[in-house]
Amino acid sequence: MYGPNHQQGHSSRLNGAAGGRGMPQMMYNTFVQSQGTHQHHTHPQHHQNLQQDHTSHSATPSSISHSGFSAGLGPNVSPFTPSSHQNGTGASSRGAQSQQQYTEHWNEQLKAFKAAEQAHQTMAEQHQQHYYARTKAAENKGIGPLTSTNANESVDGELEDRGRPVNFDKALDRQDWLMLDMSGQGLKNVSPPLFNEYQFLTEVYLSSNQLTSLPPAIGQLRSLRLLDVSHNQLTHLPPELGMCTPLRQLLLFNNLIRDIPDELGALHFLELLGIQGNPLDSEVKAKIMEEGTKEFINYLKENAPVPNPPAPRLPITIQEDVGSDKERIRVMSWNTLCDKYASSTLYGYTPASALSWEYRRASIMQEFHERDPDVLCLQETAMDAFDNFFNPELAKKGYRGVFYPKTRVKHMTGKDQQAVDGCSIFYKSDKYILLDKQLVDFRQTAINRPDMKSADDVFNRVMPKDTIAVYCFFESRFTGNRFIVVNAHLCWESFLPDVKAVQTGILMELVTKQAERYTRRPPIPIEEKQLNKSAVEDSQAEDFPEPLASQEYRSNTDIPLLVCGDYNSMSDSSVYELLEKGRIPPDHPDLKGHSYGNFTRDGIEHPFSLRNSYAHLFGTPDELTFTNYTPTFSGVLDYIWYTTNTLDLIELLGPPDAEYLKRVPGFPNYHFPADHIHIMGEFIFKSKKEKKTPGDQKGRIDQCQKEDHELLAARYYSTVPRIDFGL
């Protein structure tokens, strides 16, 4: 065990260069000469932080030639020349440029192989185990831990701000070592604690041992960037190795491996797959020799067969024996991943065919048909996707939709406008009537509040974020029940918890005020609730009962409320606390040190009695542990909250198949078309408690007094001796 002083979740630079740690000193020096770094720009509005430090190895110093490696190589090694191409196609059939690229890829392979050979010789002949720990001691000396957690700090040479969250444990103890060297120990097996307890490891050296296999549990090392298992007796690789998506180097030199699992196609960051000295299939070896690691991994990803689907997500009953007289409503919430964010840069582990909008939208629509929700709350709906796909396709199933784009749309034109995403709510028009719809523009509302106009934090932190919320007021055609549905998408940045709290506070404040107005909304005439024959088929219309009068509500908290959306906040956040408890104090850690007018002077609150639907599953085997699932993040960000005084939850959609996830590094894929999963709950409307008028109250009192007199009289007369008058 060794490594520099280090804080979990960040990587430091060695000798002023990124990505050098984990290689032997002699290998590192030659490696850096040919290193060229390029960064992929990702969309700032999406939430997955992929720590990318792609490096290209297309340049090799001209002073290095094949003959330079001919001496001292192992018995399985021979310098590559075009004439020895194993698939029979040499450089004669290719241009000079292809030949140069072809040999450069193999030169990189041979350099790494030579370094591995020298390390093995040192450990096998000189009996100096832990070769890599020894050679890296000088590099690591004097390097201290990173103390800053500022989101703008460089991570692996790039900014953390990428548009996707990463797992971050606030209470995590400082971790000062991230590398483990168990090379040259004669190991035949690896102990399970390595994978169960040391998931923070970034580099693992198991070379020059006697391992015949790697356990599937190695897939738990989700931070691994270098794995060296050279000079062992491995005959195969576990498919679970594809879970280690951050891998940059996978060194397999001098083993007995004959094929590479398709699952390794998910290792889209892999720069060097060391295969020399293995009896690989000739076509596989030739492809790596000719096109290099990157192209080979991409080939695996794109040509792998579609895996078997997971077991279906099952409904979970929360309440049984629900009366048939109760009105039910099924609500779904889903961040469906806007097409412009679904790039190979952000989702390099996903095959292009599974990432295409044509495939994903068909899969999304299939989920809608199978789940058959009454109300759909969608986030990241692009304007053109709403107009040209969701709205017309869902209209065929009797849905109508409400859509608002993010506020940036005001500053765009043409095709740029069509690509802007926002929030949409779809509802079954044969069941519900839309009474009102409202857009919540967080930044415009904030800047127009008298108490926030002069707050610097509003300008610097809230104003740059243009995420929105939408809410609708509905009435059931046949029962007259009225209810509000909220659909929100908050900003994603983990370093802006105060902004998320302010956005939620603004949302709930507006809903509270508007719900008060909704209590004075006049009833709808019965004839207007009747379905037109054009709206449904005649056979369906006969099944619907006669509409009832519109329900009336005394106060805003009497109106049933469903709060849905992607809140980009976990259960330990101020957003969650505010929604669950109805209030957060002004000195809450997420607000402390900021100025947001009344919110930071008096706190933020709302009057509704809300509960997270999936809280019913906490602590059970069916607990939902994530709604967003990527290699760098897995957690619950999406919610369906409901008012407990007006609604009862009776059923939830369960979590994805746990066994299936053991070989899936992240979504989207062929079976999950977005990086978020959909959540769904079925509710019933509680019966309203009738309000007593003063006259009714007096009548009730008189009735009770009469019953009391009768009871007292009965008791009295039961104690009086019975007299027979002889009549």
MARKOLBA-937250 format. One record per residue (C-alpha): residue in one letter; x, y, z. Coordinates in pm, whole numbers, always signed. Example, Ala and Ser with C-alpha at 12.3 -4.5 7.8 and 13.67 -1.06 7.14 Angstrom:
// MARKOLBA-937250
 code     px     py     pz
    A  +1230   -450   +780
    S  +1367   -106   +714
END
This chain:
// MARKOLBA-937250
 code     px     py     pz
    M     +0     +0     +0
    Y   +141   +329   -100
    G    +60   +658   -260
    P    +69  +1031   -199
    N   -132  +1212    +61
    H   -461  +1240   -115
    Q   -823  +1328    -60
    Q  -1088  +1090   -188
    G  -1259  +1203   -506
    H   -971  +1406   -650
    S   -652  +1323   -837
    S   -333  +1518   -803
    R    -63  +1583  -1060
    L   +279  +1432  -1038
    N   +582  +1635  -1143
    G   +347  +1886  -1303
    A   +195  +1641  -1549
    A   -149  +1485  -1533
    G   -210  +1116  -1565
    G   +144  +1002  -1486
    R    +79   +828  -1159
    G    +56   +453  -1171
    M   +328   +381  -1425
    P   +683   +275  -1348
    Q   +922   +569  -1352
    M  +1103   +448  -1664
    M   +772   +394  -1840
    Y   +630   +726  -1727
    N   +918   +931  -1867
    T   +889   +785  -2216
    F   +510   +790  -2200
    V   +485  +1164  -2134
    Q   +695  +1247  -2441
    S   +422  +1120  -2669
    Q   +130  +1238  -2463
    G   -110  +1493  -2605
    T   -415  +1590  -2411
    H   -743  +1702  -2555
    Q  -1062  +1779  -2373
    H  -1416  +1715  -2481
    H  -1657  +2000  -2418
    T  -1975  +1878  -2260
    H  -2307  +2047  -2210
    P  -2314  +2237  -1880
    Q  -2682  +2171  -1816
    H  -2672  +1799  -1774
    H  -2581  +1602  -1466
    Q  -2305  +1350  -1495
    N  -1949  +1432  -1405
    L  -1725  +1215  -1619
    Q  -1365  +1280  -1520
    Q  -1219  +1282  -1865
    D   -853  +1319  -1938
    H   -839  +1159  -2277
    T   -486  +1126  -2403
    S   -373  +1047  -2751
    H    -79   +830  -2828
    S    -61   +880  -3199
    A   +288  +1024  -3182
    T   +599   +820  -3114
    P   +949   +966  -3100
    S  +1124   +909  -3430
    S  +1429   +777  -3251
    I  +1236   +463  -3151
    S  +1232   +179  -3402
    H  +1130   -186  -3398
    S  +1490   -300  -3383
    G  +1529   -111  -3060
    F  +1306   -367  -2885
    S  +1446   -688  -3032
    A  +1699   -746  -2755
    G  +1598   -872  -2415
    L  +1232   -944  -2501
    G  +1060  -1255  -2373
    P  +1019  -1573  -2579
    N   +666  -1478  -2685
    V   +769  -1142  -2822
    S   +883  -1056  -3170
    P   +906   -712  -3325
    F   +610   -640  -3549
    T   +660   -581  -3917
    P   +392   -545  -4184
    S   +497   -873  -4343
    S   +413  -1062  -4027
    H    +51   -941  -4018
    Q   -141  -1242  -3896
    N   -453  -1189  -4102
    G   -253  -1186  -4423
    T   -295   -819  -4511
    G    +23   -621  -4501
    A   +123   -265  -4562
    S   +139   -329  -4935
    S   -239   -293  -4950
    R   -239    +28  -4751
    G   -105   +378  -4792
    A   +202   +507  -4619
    Q    -10   +701  -4371
    S   -200   +386  -4263
    Q   +126   +195  -4224
    Q   +270   +468  -4003
    Q    -40   +474  -3782
    Y    -43    +96  -3769
    T   +313    +68  -3639
    E   +273   +353  -3392
    H     -3   +168  -3210
    W   +211   -139  -3178
    N   +516    +61  -3072
    E   +318   +185  -2773
    Q   +230   -174  -2689
    L   +592   -285  -2707
    K   +715     -1  -2489
    A   +475    -97  -2214
    F   +558   -466  -2259
    K   +930   -400  -2221
    A   +869   -206  -1898
    A   +657   -493  -1764
    E   +928   -743  -1855
    Q  +1190   -546  -1666
    A   +962   -521  -1361
    H   +896   -895  -1370
    Q  +1266   -973  -1401
    T  +1342   -757  -1098
    M  +1082   -935   -888
    A  +1145  -1290  -1016
    E  +1523  -1290  -1029
    Q  +1620  -1030   -771
    H  +1330  -1113   -539
    Q  +1232   -750   -497
    Q   +858   -765   -451
    H   +636   -456   -464
    Y   +837   -329   -760
    Y   +595    -47   -840
    A   +573    +73   -481
    R   +952    +99   -474
    T   +989   +280   -807
    K   +714   +528   -726
    A   +831   +618   -377
    A  +1040   +906   -508
    E   +751  +1038   -715
    N   +508  +1036   -426
    K   +743  +1187   -170
    G   +634  +1526    -47
    I   +300  +1538   -225
    G    +28  +1648    +18
    P   -350  +1614    +14
    L   -582  +1837   -183
    T   -773  +2052    +61
    S   -999  +2245   -172
    T  -1336  +2106   -274
    N  -1419  +2398   -495
    A  -1604  +2271   -797
    N  -1389  +2480  -1026
    E  -1071  +2303   -917
    S   -900  +2090  -1178
    V   -975  +1721  -1165
    D   -746  +1511  -1380
    G   -652  +1822  -1570
    E  -1011  +1923  -1643
    L  -1280  +2122  -1470
    E  -1527  +1928  -1262
    D  -1814  +2136  -1401
    R  -1954  +1893  -1656
    G  -2330  +1881  -1622
    R  -2364  +1556  -1426
    P  -2321  +1493  -1052
    V  -2068  +1260   -896
    N  -2101  +1071   -571
    F  -1962  +1277   -286
    D  -1982  +1179    +80
    K  -1959  +1490   +299
    A  -1858  +1285   +604
    L  -1594  +1078   +428
    D  -1264  +1058   +616
    R   -954  +1174   +438
    Q   -802   +902   +223
    D   -430   +946   +168
    W   -351   +648    -51
    L   -524   +535   -365
    M   -279   +272   -501
    L   -210    -85   -399
    D    +89   -296   -507
    M    +70   -669   -439
    S   +297   -771   -725
    G   +554  -1049   -694
    Q   +389  -1216   -393
    G   +312  -1556   -545
    L    -61  -1498   -494
    K   -302  -1762   -623
    N   -620  -1582   -517
    V   -719  -1231   -419
    S   -902  -1170    -92
    P  -1259  -1031   -120
    P  -1189   -732   +111
    L   -980   -582   -168
    F  -1301   -526   -364
    N  -1543   -478    -76
    E  -1342   -237   +138
    Y  -1106    -57   -101
    Q  -1340    +68   -370
    F  -1156   +402   -367
    L   -845   +248   -530
    T   -732   +405   -855
    E   -434   +179   -930
    V   -387   -191   -849
    Y    -77   -399   -929
    L   -120   -779   -915
    S   +152   -867  -1163
    S   +408  -1147  -1133
    N   +185  -1374   -925
    Q    +15  -1710   -988
    L   -342  -1594  -1043
    T   -552  -1815  -1269
    S   -862  -1595  -1259
    L   -995  -1261  -1138
    P  -1314  -1263   -929
    P  -1627  -1092  -1067
    A  -1616   -865   -760
    I  -1341   -667   -930
    G  -1624   -474  -1095
    Q  -1675   -297   -762
    L  -1355    -96   -813
    R  -1543   +180   -993
    S  -1260   +431   -950
    L   -988   +211  -1101
    R   -767   +376  -1361
    L   -481   +126  -1389
    L   -488   -251  -1344
    D   -172   -456  -1402
    V   -217   -835  -1393
    S    +78   -916  -1621
    H   +283  -1234  -1576
    N    +11  -1448  -1422
    Q   -175  -1756  -1546
    L   -507  -1593  -1632
    T   -708  -1783  -1891
    H   -999  -1539  -1915
    L  -1123  -1201  -1795
    P  -1447  -1153  -1597
    P  -1715   -958  -1787
    E  -1762   -750  -1472
    L  -1432   -581  -1551
    G  -1635   -368  -1790
    M  -1783   -196  -1484
    C  -1448    -23  -1421
    T  -1514   +245  -1681
    P  -1245   +493  -1561
    L   -970   +247  -1662
    R   -695   +405  -1869
    Q   -451   +111  -1868
    L   -530   -260  -1852
    L   -205   -458  -1869
    L   -245   -830  -1938
    F   +104   -915  -2066
    N   +218  -1278  -2057
    N    -98  -1461  -1956
    L   -308  -1734  -2119
    I   -599  -1518  -2233
    R   -759  -1621  -2562
    D  -1046  -1372  -2598
    I  -1167  -1036  -2471
    P  -1525  -1015  -2331
    D  -1767   -790  -2517
    E  -1846   -614  -2190
    L  -1504   -448  -2200
    G  -1646   -230  -2473
    A  -1770     -6  -2190
    L  -1409    +91  -2107
    H  -1429   +395  -2332
    F  -1144   +575  -2155
    L   -901   +286  -2204
    E   -581   +404  -2371
    L   -367    +92  -2352
    L   -479   -268  -2354
    G   -160   -469  -2301
    I   -214   -803  -2474
    Q   +135   -906  -2592
    G   +234  -1256  -2477
    N   -122  -1396  -2482
    P   -257  -1660  -2724
    L   -530  -1424  -2847
    D   -736  -1493  -3155
    S   -537  -1376  -3455
    E   -809  -1139  -3579
    V   -840   -975  -3238
    K   -466   -929  -3209
    A   -439   -795  -3563
    K   -712   -539  -3498
    I   -536   -410  -3186
    M   -203   -401  -3370
    E   -345   -213  -3663
    E   -598    +24  -3508
    G   -496    +50  -3143
    T   -678    +16  -2814
    K   -933   +292  -2863
    E  -1064   +155  -3189
    F  -1070   -199  -3060
    I  -1271   -104  -2750
    N  -1511    +92  -2967
    Y  -1541   -211  -3195
    L  -1632   -430  -2897
    K  -1893   -180  -2782
    E  -2059   -131  -3118
    N  -2054   -496  -3231
    A  -2147   -670  -2908
    P  -2481   -853  -2923
    V  -2771   -690  -2743
    P  -2768   -839  -2391
    N  -3066  -1018  -2247
    P  -3323   -783  -2093
    P  -3354   -756  -1717
    A  -3639   -899  -1518
    P  -3931   -654  -1541
    R  -3984   -393  -1273
    L  -4271   -513  -1058
    P  -4547   -314   -887
    I  -4531   -306   -508
    T  -4856   -291   -315
    I  -4855    -32    -37
    Q  -5221    -51    +65
    E  -5459   -341    +12
    D  -5837   -373    +14
    V  -5901    -35   -141
    G  -6268    +28   -199
    S  -6391    +33   -556
    D  -6570   +362   -487
    K  -6239   +546   -452
    E  -6103   +736   -752
    R  -5753   +626   -851
    I  -5482   +822  -1030
    R  -5153   +683  -1162
    V  -4868   +936  -1191
    M  -4530   +889  -1361
    S  -4223  +1115  -1349
    W  -3923  +1075  -1580
    N  -3620  +1268  -1696
    T  -3607  +1121  -2047
    L  -3263  +1267  -2141
    C  -3279  +1535  -2409
    D  -3130  +1417  -2737
    K  -2873  +1696  -2757
    Y  -2726  +1583  -2424
    A  -2709  +1217  -2529
    S  -2361  +1240  -2678
    S  -2085   +981  -2699
    T  -1869  +1225  -2504
    L  -2093  +1203  -2198
    Y  -2204   +844  -2252
    G  -1903   +678  -2411
    Y  -2000   +342  -2257
    T  -2327   +333  -2454
    P  -2339   +187  -2808
    A  -2426   +447  -3069
    S  -2733   +252  -3178
    A  -2870   +253  -2820
    L  -2789   +623  -2786
    S  -2968   +732  -3102
    W  -3284   +934  -3054
    E  -3481   +709  -3289
    Y  -3411   +405  -3074
    R  -3452   +580  -2741
    R  -3780   +751  -2822
    A  -3934   +422  -2934
    S  -3821   +263  -2608
    I  -3957   +555  -2405
    M  -4292   +534  -2579
    Q  -4306   +161  -2515
    E  -4269   +229  -2144
    F  -4557   +477  -2158
    H  -4781   +220  -2325
    E  -4693    -54  -2077
    R  -4729   +159  -1763
    D  -5041   +345  -1882
    P  -5014   +642  -1643
    D  -5296   +892  -1607
    V  -5055  +1184  -1568
    L  -4701  +1204  -1710
    C  -4441  +1450  -1582
    L  -4139  +1465  -1815
    Q  -3817  +1660  -1775
    E  -3563  +1742  -2047
    T  -3827  +1743  -2317
    A  -3684  +1928  -2617
    M  -3920  +2164  -2797
    D  -3892  +1978  -3126
    A  -3936  +1642  -2947
    F  -4257  +1772  -2787
    D  -4395  +1915  -3111
    N  -4292  +1639  -3348
    F  -4298  +1325  -3136
    F  -4435  +1320  -2782
    N  -4742  +1534  -2841
    P  -4865  +1364  -3161
    E  -4777  +1012  -3044
    L  -4937  +1048  -2704
    A  -5241  +1216  -2861
    K  -5312   +882  -3030
    K  -5356   +737  -2681
    G  -5586  +1015  -2565
    Y  -5328  +1237  -2392
    R  -5300  +1612  -2412
    G  -4982  +1795  -2321
    V  -4855  +2115  -2161
    F  -4499  +2223  -2231
    Y  -4273  +2512  -2133
    P  -3907  +2541  -2241
    K  -3623  +2680  -2034
    T  -3610  +3057  -2035
    R  -3303  +3071  -2261
    V  -3544  +3013  -2550
    K  -3626  +3387  -2541
    H  -3278  +3466  -2669
    M  -3272  +3210  -2952
    T  -3422  +3171  -3295
    G  -3496  +2897  -3545
    K  -3336  +2558  -3493
    D  -3163  +2674  -3177
    Q  -3503  +2732  -3019
    Q  -3626  +2389  -3119
    A  -3336  +2224  -2935
    V  -3414  +2393  -2601
    D  -3552  +2150  -2346
    G  -3801  +2205  -2070
    C  -4076  +2041  -1865
    S  -4397  +1885  -1993
    I  -4710  +1741  -1833
    F  -4936  +1501  -2022
    Y  -5279  +1393  -1898
    K  -5560  +1169  -2016
    S  -5815  +1408  -2160
    D  -6100  +1159  -2126
    K  -6049  +1161  -1747
    Y  -5936  +1511  -1660
    I  -6006  +1869  -1757
    L  -5723  +2123  -1751
    L  -5837  +2427  -1551
    D  -5509  +2619  -1540
    K  -5138  +2595  -1624
    Q  -4848  +2802  -1496
    L  -4478  +2841  -1573
    V  -4239  +2898  -1283
    D  -3943  +3105  -1401
    F  -3715  +3083  -1099
    R  -3473  +3359  -1189
    Q  -3736  +3605  -1309
    T  -3941  +3550   -996
    A  -3635  +3593   -775
    I  -3522  +3917   -934
    N  -3873  +4064   -914
    R  -3910  +3999   -541
    P  -3862  +4323   -345
    D  -3664  +4144    -76
    M  -3420  +3989   -325
    K  -3361  +4272   -571
    S  -3047  +4395   -400
    A  -2907  +4053   -301
    D  -2576  +3980   -473
    D  -2630  +3605   -447
    V  -2944  +3636   -659
    F  -2744  +3794   -942
    N  -2438  +3572   -908
    R  -2593  +3236   -826
    V  -2965  +3223   -907
    M  -2980  +3431  -1223
    P  -2733  +3220  -1429
    K  -2957  +2911  -1388
    D  -3252  +2896  -1628
    T  -3416  +2572  -1516
    I  -3792  +2592  -1467
    A  -4099  +2428  -1318
    V  -4455  +2385  -1445
    Y  -4776  +2317  -1257
    C  -5129  +2241  -1372
    F  -5472  +2249  -1205
    F  -5701  +1965  -1307
    E  -6055  +1845  -1243
    S  -6173  +1487  -1277
    R  -6457  +1470  -1527
    F  -6664  +1214  -1337
    T  -6594  +1266   -966
    G  -6537  +1640   -961
    N  -6212  +1597   -764
    R  -5968  +1879   -828
    F  -5591  +1851   -787
    I  -5260  +2022   -865
    V  -4964  +1854  -1039
    V  -4618  +2013  -1016
    N  -4330  +1919  -1246
    A  -3991  +2074  -1168
    H  -3632  +2041  -1288
    L  -3383  +2212  -1058
    C  -3024  +2306  -1138
    W  -2783  +2011  -1117
    E  -2465  +2159   -967
    S  -2362  +2001   -637
    F  -2192  +2326   -536
    L  -2521  +2521   -560
    P  -2736  +2366   -283
    D  -2848  +2714   -180
    V  -2981  +2782   -529
    K  -3177  +2456   -528
    A  -3327  +2549   -191
    V  -3422  +2894   -322
    Q  -3574  +2744   -638
    T  -3780  +2502   -430
    G  -3886  +2783   -196
    I  -4000  +2998   -489
    L  -4188  +2703   -638
    M  -4375  +2614   -320
    E  -4451  +2980   -245
    L  -4615  +3025   -586
    V  -4807  +2697   -559
    T  -4931  +2801   -214
    K  -5061  +3137   -339
    Q  -5211  +2993   -654
    A  -5382  +2709   -465
    E  -5555  +2975   -253
    R  -5693  +3127   -572
    Y  -5799  +2784   -695
    T  -6028  +2743   -393
    R  -6240  +3026   -539
    R  -6251  +2872   -886
    P  -6616  +2838   -992
    P  -6757  +2492  -1066
    I  -6776  +2358  -1420
    P  -7125  +2307  -1562
    I  -7213  +1938  -1588
    E  -7279  +1961  -1961
    E  -6923  +2084  -2021
    K  -6786  +1769  -1860
    Q  -6963  +1541  -2102
    L  -6727  +1369  -2345
    N  -6773  +1439  -2711
    K  -6810  +1137  -2932
    S  -6506  +1256  -3123
    A  -6297  +1232  -2808
    V  -6356   +863  -2749
    E  -6503   +572  -2932
    D  -6873   +510  -2882
    S  -6806   +178  -2709
    Q  -6576   +349  -2459
    A  -6814   +637  -2394
    E  -7078   +393  -2271
    D  -6843   +275  -1995
    F  -6805   +619  -1840
    P  -7042   +721  -1559
    E  -7233  +1045  -1551
    P  -7017  +1339  -1436
    L  -7060  +1471  -1084
    A  -7051  +1830   -964
    S  -6718  +2003   -912
    Q  -6569  +1962   -566
    E  -6529  +2270   -351
    Y  -6236  +2333   -115
    R  -6220  +2548   +197
    S  -5845  +2616   +194
    N  -5542  +2573    -29
    T  -5417  +2272   +172
    D  -5744  +2087   +106
    I  -5665  +2061   -265
    P  -5476  +1736   -343
    L  -5119  +1815   -453
    L  -4861  +1601   -636
    V  -4507  +1741   -656
    C  -4300  +1559   -918
    G  -3972  +1610  -1100
    D  -3595  +1591  -1106
    Y  -3476  +1787   -803
    N  -3108  +1696   -837
    S  -3105  +1663   -458
    M  -3051  +1368   -228
    S  -3232  +1288    +97
    D  -2975  +1480   +306
    S  -3033  +1807   +121
    S  -3219  +2122   +218
    V  -3457  +2063    -73
    Y  -3564  +1727    +67
    E  -3594  +1867   +419
    L  -3805  +2159   +299
    L  -4048  +1940   +108
    E  -4073  +1679   +383
    K  -4085  +1896   +696
    G  -4239  +2207   +545
    R  -3960  +2436   +664
    I  -3586  +2496   +675
    P  -3437  +2755   +912
    P  -3242  +3057   +789
    D  -2921  +2914   +938
    H  -2947  +2585   +749
    P  -2599  +2479   +629
    D  -2711  +2508   +266
    L  -2820  +2870   +319
    K  -2558  +2982   +567
    G  -2332  +3253   +433
    H  -2574  +3356   +159
    S  -2822  +3638   +125
    Y  -3165  +3569    -24
    G  -3392  +3825   +137
    N  -3670  +3681   +352
    F  -3553  +3326   +282
    T  -3227  +3378   +469
    R  -3381  +3610   +727
    D  -3688  +3405   +827
    G  -3630  +3066   +664
    I  -3826  +2894   +387
    E  -4156  +2716   +447
    H  -4476  +2587   +291
    P  -4808  +2478   +447
    F  -4858  +2139   +279
    S  -4825  +1797   +443
    L  -4603  +1627   +185
    R  -4452  +1278   +184
    N  -4205  +1119    -56
    S  -4389   +828   -220
    Y  -4087   +600   -215
    A  -4026   +664   +155
    H  -4270   +376   +208
    L  -3995   +141    +88
    F  -3712   +273   +307
    G  -3537     -9   +489
    T  -3705   -282   +284
    P  -3556   -515    +19
    D  -3750   -316   -242
    E  -3602    +20   -146
    L  -3525   +237   -447
    T  -3154   +319   -417
    F  -3120   +529   -732
    T  -3313   +710   -999
    N  -3001   +833  -1182
    Y  -2747   +562  -1270
    T  -2413   +635  -1437
    P  -2053   +517  -1376
    T  -1975   +825  -1168
    F  -2307   +867   -989
    S  -2581   +649   -849
    G  -2847   +805   -629
    V  -3207   +919   -591
    L  -3268  +1259   -750
    D  -3628  +1221   -870
    Y  -3942  +1226   -657
    I  -4319  +1208   -645
    W  -4440  +1387   -331
    Y  -4808  +1382   -230
    T  -5024  +1553    +33
    T  -5107  +1296   +299
    N  -5428  +1470   +411
    T  -5588  +1441    +69
    L  -5428  +1136   -101
    D  -5338   +780     -9
    L  -5063   +585   -184
    I  -5166   +232   -280
    E  -4897   +112   -523
    L  -4543   +192   -642
    L  -4332    +78   -935
    G  -4043   -125   -794
    P  -3667    -89   -858
    P  -3472   -239  -1152
    D  -3339   -595  -1136
    A  -3034   -599   -905
    E  -2874   -897  -1077
    Y  -2892   -725  -1413
    L  -2707   -423  -1274
    K  -2400   -627  -1178
    R  -2270   -605  -1536
    V  -2415   -269  -1637
    P  -2186    +28  -1562
    G  -2448   +291  -1635
    F  -2753   +403  -1827
    P  -2863   +467  -2099
    N  -2839   +134  -2274
    Y  -3058    -91  -2486
    H  -3302   -157  -2202
    F  -3298   +179  -2023
    P  -3325   +467  -2272
    A  -3222   +748  -2034
    D  -2969   +796  -1756
    H  -3267   +834  -1520
    I  -3529   +568  -1460
    H  -3897   +651  -1439
    I  -4082   +638  -1110
    M  -4457   +586  -1072
    G  -4716   +574   -798
    E  -5087   +504   -787
    F  -5300   +708   -547
    I  -5659   +735   -430
    F  -5840  +1052   -333
    K  -5945  +1062    +29
    S  -6306  +1139   +110
    K  -6366  +1499   +201
    K  -6484  +1590   +549
    E  -6801  +1789   +516
    K  -6802  +2135   +668
    K  -7082  +2189   +921
    T  -7293  +2504   +892
    P  -7405  +2686  +1209
    G  -7762  +2561  +1153
    D  -7641  +2206  +1103
    Q  -7430  +2233  +1415
    K  -7731  +2349  +1625
    G  -7942  +2068  +1486
    R  -7669  +1818  +1573
    I  -7650  +1952  +1929
    D  -8028  +1929  +1968
    Q  -8020  +1574  +1837
    C  -7743  +1476  +2079
    Q  -7930  +1634  +2370
    K  -8244  +1445  +2273
    E  -8049  +1118  +2254
    D  -7891  +1190  +2592
    H  -8233  +1255  +2751
    E  -8367   +933  +2608
    L  -8066   +739  +2735
    L  -8095   +889  +3082
    A  -8466   +817  +3087
    A  -8407   +457  +2987
    R  -8150   +415  +3261
    Y  -8384   +574  +3514
    Y  -8683   +368  +3429
    S  -8477    +51  +3435
    T  -8409   +112  +3805
    V  -8771   +179  +3903
    P  -8958   -127  +4045
    R  -9216   -256  +3804
    I  -9573   -216  +3937
    D  -9847   -439  +3811
    F -10173   -250  +3822
    G -10364   -559  +3736
    L -10488   -416  +3412
END
